[in-house]
């Protein structure tokens, strides 16, 4: 699998590559969630449940898979 890279600007901004946007289903206005795991960062599409739900404070229910499973409830 080829590594996908992007550059960081002087203002600490970057463009999320097309392949990554497609893989995560990202669209304009979507939020991105970052999870720091030792020497790497995992990027996922944040779901509304994470920011609006009182259960969002429970990490074990905030994964991308959970968001997808409970979307629309």
PyMOL Python script that loads the backbone (N, CA, C, O; Angstrom):
from pymol import cmd

cmd.read_pdbstr("""\
ATOM      1  N   UNK A   1       0.841  -1.165   0.000  1.00  0.00           N
ATOM      2  CA  UNK A   1       0.000   0.000   0.000  1.00  0.00           C
ATOM      3  C   UNK A   1       0.896   1.241   0.000  1.00  0.00           C
ATOM      4  O   UNK A   1       1.821   1.341   0.807  1.00  0.00           O
ATOM      5  N   UNK A   2       0.628   2.168  -0.888  1.00  0.00           N
ATOM      6  CA  UNK A   2       1.423   3.388  -1.003  1.00  0.00           C
ATOM      7  C   UNK A   2       1.028   4.382   0.083  1.00  0.00           C
ATOM      8  O   UNK A   2      -0.146   4.505   0.431  1.00  0.00           O
ATOM      9  N   UNK A   3       2.011   5.082   0.608  1.00  0.00           N
ATOM     10  CA  UNK A   3       1.779   6.117   1.612  1.00  0.00           C
ATOM     11  C   UNK A   3       1.262   7.357   0.906  1.00  0.00           C
ATOM     12  O   UNK A   3       1.797   7.746  -0.132  1.00  0.00           O
ATOM     13  N   UNK A   4       0.229   7.985   1.454  1.00  0.00           N
ATOM     14  CA  UNK A   4      -0.319   9.220   0.913  1.00  0.00           C
ATOM     15  C   UNK A   4       0.214  10.358   1.770  1.00  0.00           C
ATOM     16  O   UNK A   4       0.137  10.301   2.997  1.00  0.00           O
ATOM     17  N   UNK A   5       0.754  11.391   1.131  1.00  0.00           N
ATOM     18  CA  UNK A   5       1.351  12.501   1.882  1.00  0.00           C
ATOM     19  C   UNK A   5       0.746  13.829   1.435  1.00  0.00           C
ATOM     20  O   UNK A   5       0.194  13.950   0.342  1.00  0.00           O
ATOM     21  N   UNK A   6       0.868  14.818   2.315  1.00  0.00           N
ATOM     22  CA  UNK A   6       0.515  16.197   1.979  1.00  0.00           C
ATOM     23  C   UNK A   6       1.470  17.110   2.733  1.00  0.00           C
ATOM     24  O   UNK A   6       2.085  16.696   3.716  1.00  0.00           O
ATOM     25  N   UNK A   7       1.595  18.350   2.274  1.00  0.00           N
ATOM     26  CA  UNK A   7       2.517  19.299   2.900  1.00  0.00           C
ATOM     27  C   UNK A   7       1.805  20.130   3.953  1.00  0.00           C
ATOM     28  O   UNK A   7       0.596  20.352   3.887  1.00  0.00           O
ATOM     29  N   UNK A   8       2.586  20.584   4.929  1.00  0.00           N
ATOM     30  CA  UNK A   8       2.110  21.488   5.968  1.00  0.00           C
ATOM     31  C   UNK A   8       2.579  22.894   5.616  1.00  0.00           C
ATOM     32  O   UNK A   8       3.760  23.109   5.341  1.00  0.00           O
ATOM     33  N   UNK A   9       1.644  23.861   5.623  1.00  0.00           N
ATOM     34  CA  UNK A   9       2.009  25.242   5.296  1.00  0.00           C
ATOM     35  C   UNK A   9       2.621  25.931   6.507  1.00  0.00           C
ATOM     36  O   UNK A   9       2.667  25.369   7.601  1.00  0.00           O
ATOM     37  N   UNK A  10       3.090  27.153   6.295  1.00  0.00           N
ATOM     38  CA  UNK A  10       3.678  27.925   7.393  1.00  0.00           C
ATOM     39  C   UNK A  10       2.641  28.261   8.468  1.00  0.00           C
ATOM     40  O   UNK A  10       3.004  28.592   9.597  1.00  0.00           O
ATOM     41  N   UNK A  11       1.353  28.177   8.124  1.00  0.00           N
ATOM     42  CA  UNK A  11       0.276  28.436   9.098  1.00  0.00           C
ATOM     43  C   UNK A  11      -0.287  27.125   9.659  1.00  0.00           C
ATOM     44  O   UNK A  11      -1.386  27.107  10.214  1.00  0.00           O
ATOM     45  N   UNK A  12       0.463  26.040   9.515  1.00  0.00           N
ATOM     46  CA  UNK A  12       0.092  24.715  10.025  1.00  0.00           C
ATOM     47  C   UNK A  12      -1.188  24.180   9.394  1.00  0.00           C
ATOM     48  O   UNK A  12      -1.969  23.499  10.059  1.00  0.00           O
ATOM     49  N   UNK A  13      -1.405  24.478   8.143  1.00  0.00           N
ATOM     50  CA  UNK A  13      -2.571  23.977   7.409  1.00  0.00           C
ATOM     51  C   UNK A  13      -2.111  22.961   6.384  1.00  0.00           C
ATOM     52  O   UNK A  13      -0.969  22.980   5.926  1.00  0.00           O
ATOM     53  N   UNK A  14      -3.033  22.070   6.033  1.00  0.00           N
ATOM     54  CA  UNK A  14      -2.738  21.082   5.004  1.00  0.00           C
ATOM     55  C   UNK A  14      -4.019  20.782   4.241  1.00  0.00           C
ATOM     56  O   UNK A  14      -5.116  21.071   4.718  1.00  0.00           O
ATOM     57  N   UNK A  15      -3.881  20.209   3.073  1.00  0.00           N
ATOM     58  CA  UNK A  15      -5.028  19.747   2.302  1.00  0.00           C
ATOM     59  C   UNK A  15      -5.133  18.250   2.508  1.00  0.00           C
ATOM     60  O   UNK A  15      -4.144  17.529   2.379  1.00  0.00           O
ATOM     61  N   UNK A  16      -6.321  17.784   2.825  1.00  0.00           N
ATOM     62  CA  UNK A  16      -6.523  16.341   2.974  1.00  0.00           C
ATOM     63  C   UNK A  16      -6.614  15.768   1.558  1.00  0.00           C
ATOM     64  O   UNK A  16      -7.488  16.163   0.786  1.00  0.00           O
ATOM     65  N   UNK A  17      -5.723  14.848   1.215  1.00  0.00           N
ATOM     66  CA  UNK A  17      -5.703  14.300  -0.144  1.00  0.00           C
ATOM     67  C   UNK A  17      -7.037  13.671  -0.548  1.00  0.00           C
ATOM     68  O   UNK A  17      -7.780  13.148   0.281  1.00  0.00           O
ATOM     69  N   UNK A  18      -7.307  13.741  -1.837  1.00  0.00           N
ATOM     70  CA  UNK A  18      -8.556  13.228  -2.407  1.00  0.00           C
ATOM     71  C   UNK A  18      -8.833  11.787  -1.967  1.00  0.00           C
ATOM     72  O   UNK A  18      -9.959  11.457  -1.593  1.00  0.00           O
ATOM     73  N   UNK A  19      -7.815  10.939  -2.013  1.00  0.00           N
ATOM     74  CA  UNK A  19      -7.993   9.527  -1.653  1.00  0.00           C
ATOM     75  C   UNK A  19      -8.473   9.366  -0.211  1.00  0.00           C
ATOM     76  O   UNK A  19      -9.295   8.498   0.083  1.00  0.00           O
ATOM     77  N   UNK A  20      -7.954  10.209   0.685  1.00  0.00           N
ATOM     78  CA  UNK A  20      -8.349  10.146   2.096  1.00  0.00           C
ATOM     79  C   UNK A  20      -9.775  10.656   2.261  1.00  0.00           C
ATOM     80  O   UNK A  20     -10.570  10.053   2.981  1.00  0.00           O
ATOM     81  N   UNK A  21     -10.104  11.764   1.598  1.00  0.00           N
ATOM     82  CA  UNK A  21     -11.471  12.297   1.661  1.00  0.00           C
ATOM     83  C   UNK A  21     -12.477  11.276   1.169  1.00  0.00           C
ATOM     84  O   UNK A  21     -13.538  11.106   1.769  1.00  0.00           O
ATOM     85  N   UNK A  22     -12.150  10.596   0.081  1.00  0.00           N
ATOM     86  CA  UNK A  22     -13.041   9.567  -0.459  1.00  0.00           C
ATOM     87  C   UNK A  22     -13.191   8.390   0.509  1.00  0.00           C
ATOM     88  O   UNK A  22     -14.297   7.902   0.743  1.00  0.00           O
ATOM     89  N   UNK A  23     -12.060   7.943   1.067  1.00  0.00           N
ATOM     90  CA  UNK A  23     -12.087   6.798   1.976  1.00  0.00           C
ATOM     91  C   UNK A  23     -12.939   7.080   3.215  1.00  0.00           C
ATOM     92  O   UNK A  23     -13.615   6.185   3.721  1.00  0.00           O
ATOM     93  N   UNK A  24     -12.906   8.328   3.706  1.00  0.00           N
ATOM     94  CA  UNK A  24     -13.666   8.696   4.902  1.00  0.00           C
ATOM     95  C   UNK A  24     -15.045   9.237   4.581  1.00  0.00           C
ATOM     96  O   UNK A  24     -15.845   9.475   5.486  1.00  0.00           O
ATOM     97  N   UNK A  25     -15.332   9.432   3.309  1.00  0.00           N
ATOM     98  CA  UNK A  25     -16.628   9.987   2.915  1.00  0.00           C
ATOM     99  C   UNK A  25     -16.777  11.440   3.348  1.00  0.00           C
ATOM    100  O   UNK A  25     -17.871  11.865   3.719  1.00  0.00           O
ATOM    101  N   UNK A  26     -15.699  12.201   3.304  1.00  0.00           N
ATOM    102  CA  UNK A  26     -15.721  13.588   3.763  1.00  0.00           C
ATOM    103  C   UNK A  26     -16.308  14.513   2.704  1.00  0.00           C
ATOM    104  O   UNK A  26     -16.029  14.379   1.513  1.00  0.00           O
ATOM    105  N   UNK A  27     -17.121  15.448   3.166  1.00  0.00           N
ATOM    106  CA  UNK A  27     -17.724  16.468   2.306  1.00  0.00           C
ATOM    107  C   UNK A  27     -17.499  17.833   2.945  1.00  0.00           C
ATOM    108  O   UNK A  27     -17.092  17.909   4.105  1.00  0.00           O
ATOM    109  N   UNK A  28     -17.755  18.904   2.212  1.00  0.00           N
ATOM    110  CA  UNK A  28     -17.619  20.256   2.745  1.00  0.00           C
ATOM    111  C   UNK A  28     -18.405  20.397   4.042  1.00  0.00           C
ATOM    112  O   UNK A  28     -19.562  19.985   4.125  1.00  0.00           O
ATOM    113  N   UNK A  29     -17.771  20.978   5.049  1.00  0.00           N
ATOM    114  CA  UNK A  29     -18.431  21.209   6.330  1.00  0.00           C
ATOM    115  C   UNK A  29     -18.313  20.072   7.328  1.00  0.00           C
ATOM    116  O   UNK A  29     -18.643  20.247   8.500  1.00  0.00           O
ATOM    117  N   UNK A  30     -17.846  18.904   6.886  1.00  0.00           N
ATOM    118  CA  UNK A  30     -17.678  17.776   7.808  1.00  0.00           C
ATOM    119  C   UNK A  30     -16.583  18.085   8.815  1.00  0.00           C
ATOM    120  O   UNK A  30     -15.660  18.848   8.531  1.00  0.00           O
ATOM    121  N   UNK A  31     -16.693  17.488   9.989  1.00  0.00           N
ATOM    122  CA  UNK A  31     -15.660  17.616  11.005  1.00  0.00           C
ATOM    123  C   UNK A  31     -14.786  16.374  10.995  1.00  0.00           C
ATOM    124  O   UNK A  31     -15.230  15.279  10.648  1.00  0.00           O
ATOM    125  N   UNK A  32     -13.528  16.572  11.386  1.00  0.00           N
ATOM    126  CA  UNK A  32     -12.553  15.479  11.431  1.00  0.00           C
ATOM    127  C   UNK A  32     -12.125  15.274  12.871  1.00  0.00           C
ATOM    128  O   UNK A  32     -11.881  16.238  13.596  1.00  0.00           O
ATOM    129  N   UNK A  33     -12.034  14.017  13.285  1.00  0.00           N
ATOM    130  CA  UNK A  33     -11.594  13.681  14.641  1.00  0.00           C
ATOM    131  C   UNK A  33     -10.181  13.104  14.567  1.00  0.00           C
ATOM    132  O   UNK A  33      -9.861  12.326  13.668  1.00  0.00           O
ATOM    133  N   UNK A  34      -9.339  13.499  15.529  1.00  0.00           N
ATOM    134  CA  UNK A  34      -7.960  13.031  15.600  1.00  0.00           C
ATOM    135  C   UNK A  34      -7.764  12.264  16.895  1.00  0.00           C
ATOM    136  O   UNK A  34      -8.139  12.740  17.966  1.00  0.00           O
ATOM    137  N   UNK A  35      -7.177  11.078  16.800  1.00  0.00           N
ATOM    138  CA  UNK A  35      -6.836  10.288  17.984  1.00  0.00           C
ATOM    139  C   UNK A  35      -5.326  10.076  17.980  1.00  0.00           C
ATOM    140  O   UNK A  35      -4.786   9.455  17.064  1.00  0.00           O
ATOM    141  N   UNK A  36      -4.641  10.595  19.009  1.00  0.00           N
ATOM    142  CA  UNK A  36      -3.188  10.453  19.106  1.00  0.00           C
ATOM    143  C   UNK A  36      -2.894   9.136  19.817  1.00  0.00           C
ATOM    144  O   UNK A  36      -3.328   8.918  20.947  1.00  0.00           O
ATOM    145  N   UNK A  37      -2.155   8.268  19.144  1.00  0.00           N
ATOM    146  CA  UNK A  37      -1.799   6.947  19.679  1.00  0.00           C
ATOM    147  C   UNK A  37      -0.283   6.782  19.605  1.00  0.00           C
ATOM    148  O   UNK A  37       0.260   6.336  18.594  1.00  0.00           O
ATOM    149  N   UNK A  38       0.379   7.148  20.681  1.00  0.00           N
ATOM    150  CA  UNK A  38       1.847   7.108  20.782  1.00  0.00           C
ATOM    151  C   UNK A  38       2.507   7.890  19.659  1.00  0.00           C
ATOM    152  O   UNK A  38       2.522   9.120  19.689  1.00  0.00           O
ATOM    153  N   UNK A  39       3.058   7.190  18.659  1.00  0.00           N
ATOM    154  CA  UNK A  39       3.813   7.870  17.602  1.00  0.00           C
ATOM    155  C   UNK A  39       3.029   8.021  16.296  1.00  0.00           C
ATOM    156  O   UNK A  39       3.625   8.224  15.237  1.00  0.00           O
ATOM    157  N   UNK A  40       1.705   7.924  16.364  1.00  0.00           N
ATOM    158  CA  UNK A  40       0.886   8.102  15.162  1.00  0.00           C
ATOM    159  C   UNK A  40      -0.431   8.772  15.518  1.00  0.00           C
ATOM    160  O   UNK A  40      -0.826   8.824  16.683  1.00  0.00           O
ATOM    161  N   UNK A  41      -1.093   9.275  14.507  1.00  0.00           N
ATOM    162  CA  UNK A  41      -2.389   9.914  14.682  1.00  0.00           C
ATOM    163  C   UNK A  41      -3.382   9.236  13.749  1.00  0.00           C
ATOM    164  O   UNK A  41      -3.095   9.052  12.566  1.00  0.00           O
ATOM    165  N   UNK A  42      -4.534   8.868  14.263  1.00  0.00           N
ATOM    166  CA  UNK A  42      -5.584   8.255  13.469  1.00  0.00           C
ATOM    167  C   UNK A  42      -6.636   9.323  13.177  1.00  0.00           C
ATOM    168  O   UNK A  42      -7.159   9.953  14.096  1.00  0.00           O
ATOM    169  N   UNK A  43      -6.942   9.525  11.908  1.00  0.00           N
ATOM    170  CA  UNK A  43      -7.919  10.520  11.487  1.00  0.00           C
ATOM    171  C   UNK A  43      -9.202   9.801  11.079  1.00  0.00           C
ATOM    172  O   UNK A  43      -9.171   8.862  10.283  1.00  0.00           O
ATOM    173  N   UNK A  44     -10.321  10.246  11.629  1.00  0.00           N
ATOM    174  CA  UNK A  44     -11.620   9.696  11.263  1.00  0.00           C
ATOM    175  C   UNK A  44     -12.599  10.831  11.020  1.00  0.00           C
ATOM    176  O   UNK A  44     -12.361  11.971  11.420  1.00  0.00           O
ATOM    177  N   UNK A  45     -13.684  10.511  10.369  1.00  0.00           N
ATOM    178  CA  UNK A  45     -14.751  11.485  10.189  1.00  0.00           C
ATOM    179  C   UNK A  45     -15.508  11.568  11.505  1.00  0.00           C
ATOM    180  O   UNK A  45     -15.999  10.560  12.013  1.00  0.00           O
ATOM    181  N   UNK A  46     -15.600  12.778  12.056  1.00  0.00           N
ATOM    182  CA  UNK A  46     -16.348  12.962  13.304  1.00  0.00           C
ATOM    183  C   UNK A  46     -17.828  12.933  12.967  1.00  0.00           C
ATOM    184  O   UNK A  46     -18.245  13.434  11.923  1.00  0.00           O
ATOM    185  N   UNK A  47     -18.601  12.358  13.833  1.00  0.00           N
ATOM    186  CA  UNK A  47     -20.040  12.342  13.594  1.00  0.00           C
ATOM    187  C   UNK A  47     -20.732  13.285  14.563  1.00  0.00           C
ATOM    188  O   UNK A  47     -20.177  13.634  15.605  1.00  0.00           O
ATOM    189  N   UNK A  48     -21.923  13.685  14.224  1.00  0.00           N
ATOM    190  CA  UNK A  48     -22.666  14.624  15.060  1.00  0.00           C
ATOM    191  C   UNK A  48     -22.884  14.071  16.457  1.00  0.00           C
ATOM    192  O   UNK A  48     -22.918  14.829  17.426  1.00  0.00           O
ATOM    193  N   UNK A  49     -23.032  12.757  16.571  1.00  0.00           N
ATOM    194  CA  UNK A  49     -23.263  12.142  17.873  1.00  0.00           C
ATOM    195  C   UNK A  49     -22.124  12.462  18.836  1.00  0.00           C
ATOM    196  O   UNK A  49     -22.365  12.647  20.029  1.00  0.00           O
ATOM    197  N   UNK A  50     -20.879  12.530  18.338  1.00  0.00           N
ATOM    198  CA  UNK A  50     -19.741  12.788  19.204  1.00  0.00           C
ATOM    199  C   UNK A  50     -19.805  14.181  19.819  1.00  0.00           C
ATOM    200  O   UNK A  50     -19.382  14.366  20.960  1.00  0.00           O
ATOM    201  N   UNK A  51     -20.324  15.162  19.088  1.00  0.00           N
ATOM    202  CA  UNK A  51     -20.307  16.521  19.579  1.00  0.00           C
ATOM    203  C   UNK A  51     -21.609  16.932  20.246  1.00  0.00           C
ATOM    204  O   UNK A  51     -21.610  17.864  21.049  1.00  0.00           O
ATOM    205  N   UNK A  52     -22.722  16.264  19.938  1.00  0.00           N
ATOM    206  CA  UNK A  52     -24.010  16.684  20.465  1.00  0.00           C
ATOM    207  C   UNK A  52     -24.568  15.751  21.539  1.00  0.00           C
ATOM    208  O   UNK A  52     -25.419  16.161  22.328  1.00  0.00           O
ATOM    209  N   UNK A  53     -24.113  14.537  21.579  1.00  0.00           N
ATOM    210  CA  UNK A  53     -24.668  13.555  22.497  1.00  0.00           C
ATOM    211  C   UNK A  53     -24.033  13.657  23.879  1.00  0.00           C
ATOM    212  O   UNK A  53     -22.817  13.812  23.989  1.00  0.00           O
ATOM    213  N   UNK A  54     -24.846  13.572  24.943  1.00  0.00           N
ATOM    214  CA  UNK A  54     -24.258  13.547  26.285  1.00  0.00           C
ATOM    215  C   UNK A  54     -23.419  12.284  26.507  1.00  0.00           C
ATOM    216  O   UNK A  54     -22.598  12.249  27.423  1.00  0.00           O
ATOM    217  N   UNK A  55     -23.610  11.263  25.693  1.00  0.00           N
ATOM    218  CA  UNK A  55     -22.828  10.032  25.810  1.00  0.00           C
ATOM    219  C   UNK A  55     -21.458  10.162  25.150  1.00  0.00           C
ATOM    220  O   UNK A  55     -20.638   9.248  25.240  1.00  0.00           O
ATOM    221  N   UNK A  56     -21.202  11.293  24.486  1.00  0.00           N
ATOM    222  CA  UNK A  56     -19.938  11.486  23.784  1.00  0.00           C
ATOM    223  C   UNK A  56     -18.740  11.454  24.725  1.00  0.00           C
ATOM    224  O   UNK A  56     -17.614  11.223  24.283  1.00  0.00           O
ATOM    225  N   UNK A  57     -18.964  11.681  25.999  1.00  0.00           N
ATOM    226  CA  UNK A  57     -17.852  11.647  26.946  1.00  0.00           C
ATOM    227  C   UNK A  57     -17.370  10.226  27.216  1.00  0.00           C
ATOM    228  O   UNK A  57     -16.286  10.040  27.769  1.00  0.00           O
ATOM    229  N   UNK A  58     -18.154   9.226  26.838  1.00  0.00           N
ATOM    230  CA  UNK A  58     -17.755   7.839  27.010  1.00  0.00           C
ATOM    231  C   UNK A  58     -16.989   7.395  25.770  1.00  0.00           C
ATOM    232  O   UNK A  58     -17.586   7.115  24.731  1.00  0.00           O
ATOM    233  N   UNK A  59     -15.661   7.332  25.883  1.00  0.00           N
ATOM    234  CA  UNK A  59     -14.812   7.016  24.737  1.00  0.00           C
ATOM    235  C   UNK A  59     -15.170   5.697  24.072  1.00  0.00           C
ATOM    236  O   UNK A  59     -15.051   5.566  22.854  1.00  0.00           O
ATOM    237  N   UNK A  60     -15.603   4.727  24.851  1.00  0.00           N
ATOM    238  CA  UNK A  60     -15.877   3.412  24.280  1.00  0.00           C
ATOM    239  C   UNK A  60     -17.078   3.420  23.342  1.00  0.00           C
ATOM    240  O   UNK A  60     -17.302   2.441  22.630  1.00  0.00           O
ATOM    241  N   UNK A  61     -17.859   4.506  23.323  1.00  0.00           N
ATOM    242  CA  UNK A  61     -19.015   4.597  22.421  1.00  0.00           C
ATOM    243  C   UNK A  61     -18.819   5.658  21.361  1.00  0.00           C
ATOM    244  O   UNK A  61     -19.787   6.039  20.703  1.00  0.00           O
ATOM    245  N   UNK A  62     -17.616   6.147  21.169  1.00  0.00           N
ATOM    246  CA  UNK A  62     -17.391   7.246  20.247  1.00  0.00           C
ATOM    247  C   UNK A  62     -16.595   6.895  19.007  1.00  0.00           C
ATOM    248  O   UNK A  62     -16.093   7.790  18.327  1.00  0.00           O
ATOM    249  N   UNK A  63     -16.467   5.607  18.695  1.00  0.00           N
ATOM    250  CA  UNK A  63     -15.670   5.235  17.528  1.00  0.00           C
ATOM    251  C   UNK A  63     -16.433   5.540  16.241  1.00  0.00           C
ATOM    252  O   UNK A  63     -17.646   5.750  16.257  1.00  0.00           O
ATOM    253  N   UNK A  64     -15.709   5.560  15.138  1.00  0.00           N
ATOM    254  CA  UNK A  64     -16.344   5.785  13.840  1.00  0.00           C
ATOM    255  C   UNK A  64     -17.365   4.689  13.540  1.00  0.00           C
ATOM    256  O   UNK A  64     -18.413   4.962  12.955  1.00  0.00           O
ATOM    257  N   UNK A  65     -17.064   3.449  13.940  1.00  0.00           N
ATOM    258  CA  UNK A  65     -18.008   2.345  13.717  1.00  0.00           C
ATOM    259  C   UNK A  65     -19.296   2.551  14.514  1.00  0.00           C
ATOM    260  O   UNK A  65     -20.387   2.277  14.014  1.00  0.00           O
ATOM    261  N   UNK A  66     -19.170   3.033  15.754  1.00  0.00           N
ATOM    262  CA  UNK A  66     -20.354   3.312  16.561  1.00  0.00           C
ATOM    263  C   UNK A  66     -21.186   4.430  15.943  1.00  0.00           C
ATOM    264  O   UNK A  66     -22.412   4.338  15.880  1.00  0.00           O
ATOM    265  N   UNK A  67     -20.516   5.480  15.491  1.00  0.00           N
ATOM    266  CA  UNK A  67     -21.221   6.605  14.866  1.00  0.00           C
ATOM    267  C   UNK A  67     -22.008   6.131  13.654  1.00  0.00           C
ATOM    268  O   UNK A  67     -23.156   6.524  13.447  1.00  0.00           O
ATOM    269  N   UNK A  68     -21.372   5.279  12.856  1.00  0.00           N
ATOM    270  CA  UNK A  68     -22.045   4.769  11.656  1.00  0.00           C
ATOM    271  C   UNK A  68     -23.234   3.888  12.047  1.00  0.00           C
ATOM    272  O   UNK A  68     -24.302   3.977  11.441  1.00  0.00           O
ATOM    273  N   UNK A  69     -23.049   3.050  13.047  1.00  0.00           N
ATOM    274  CA  UNK A  69     -24.109   2.131  13.461  1.00  0.00           C
ATOM    275  C   UNK A  69     -25.313   2.851  14.064  1.00  0.00           C
ATOM    276  O   UNK A  69     -26.450   2.423  13.866  1.00  0.00           O
ATOM    277  N   UNK A  70     -25.077   3.928  14.791  1.00  0.00           N
ATOM    278  CA  UNK A  70     -26.160   4.614  15.476  1.00  0.00           C
ATOM    279  C   UNK A  70     -26.660   5.860  14.751  1.00  0.00           C
ATOM    280  O   UNK A  70     -27.564   6.540  15.238  1.00  0.00           O
ATOM    281  N   UNK A  71     -26.080   6.162  13.594  1.00  0.00           N
ATOM    282  CA  UNK A  71     -26.508   7.329  12.822  1.00  0.00           C
ATOM    283  C   UNK A  71     -27.989   7.204  12.475  1.00  0.00           C
ATOM    284  O   UNK A  71     -28.438   6.148  12.029  1.00  0.00           O
ATOM    285  N   UNK A  72     -28.717   8.238  12.672  1.00  0.00           N
ATOM    286  CA  UNK A  72     -30.129   8.257  12.306  1.00  0.00           C
ATOM    287  C   UNK A  72     -31.071   7.784  13.393  1.00  0.00           C
ATOM    288  O   UNK A  72     -32.284   7.765  13.187  1.00  0.00           O
ATOM    289  N   UNK A  73     -30.545   7.402  14.539  1.00  0.00           N
ATOM    290  CA  UNK A  73     -31.437   6.969  15.635  1.00  0.00           C
ATOM    291  C   UNK A  73     -32.024   8.158  16.351  1.00  0.00           C
ATOM    292  O   UNK A  73     -32.794   7.991  17.297  1.00  0.00           O
TER     293      UNK A  73
END
""", "prot")
cmd.dss("prot")
cmd.show_as("cartoon", "prot")
cmd.util.cbc("prot")
cmd.orient("prot")
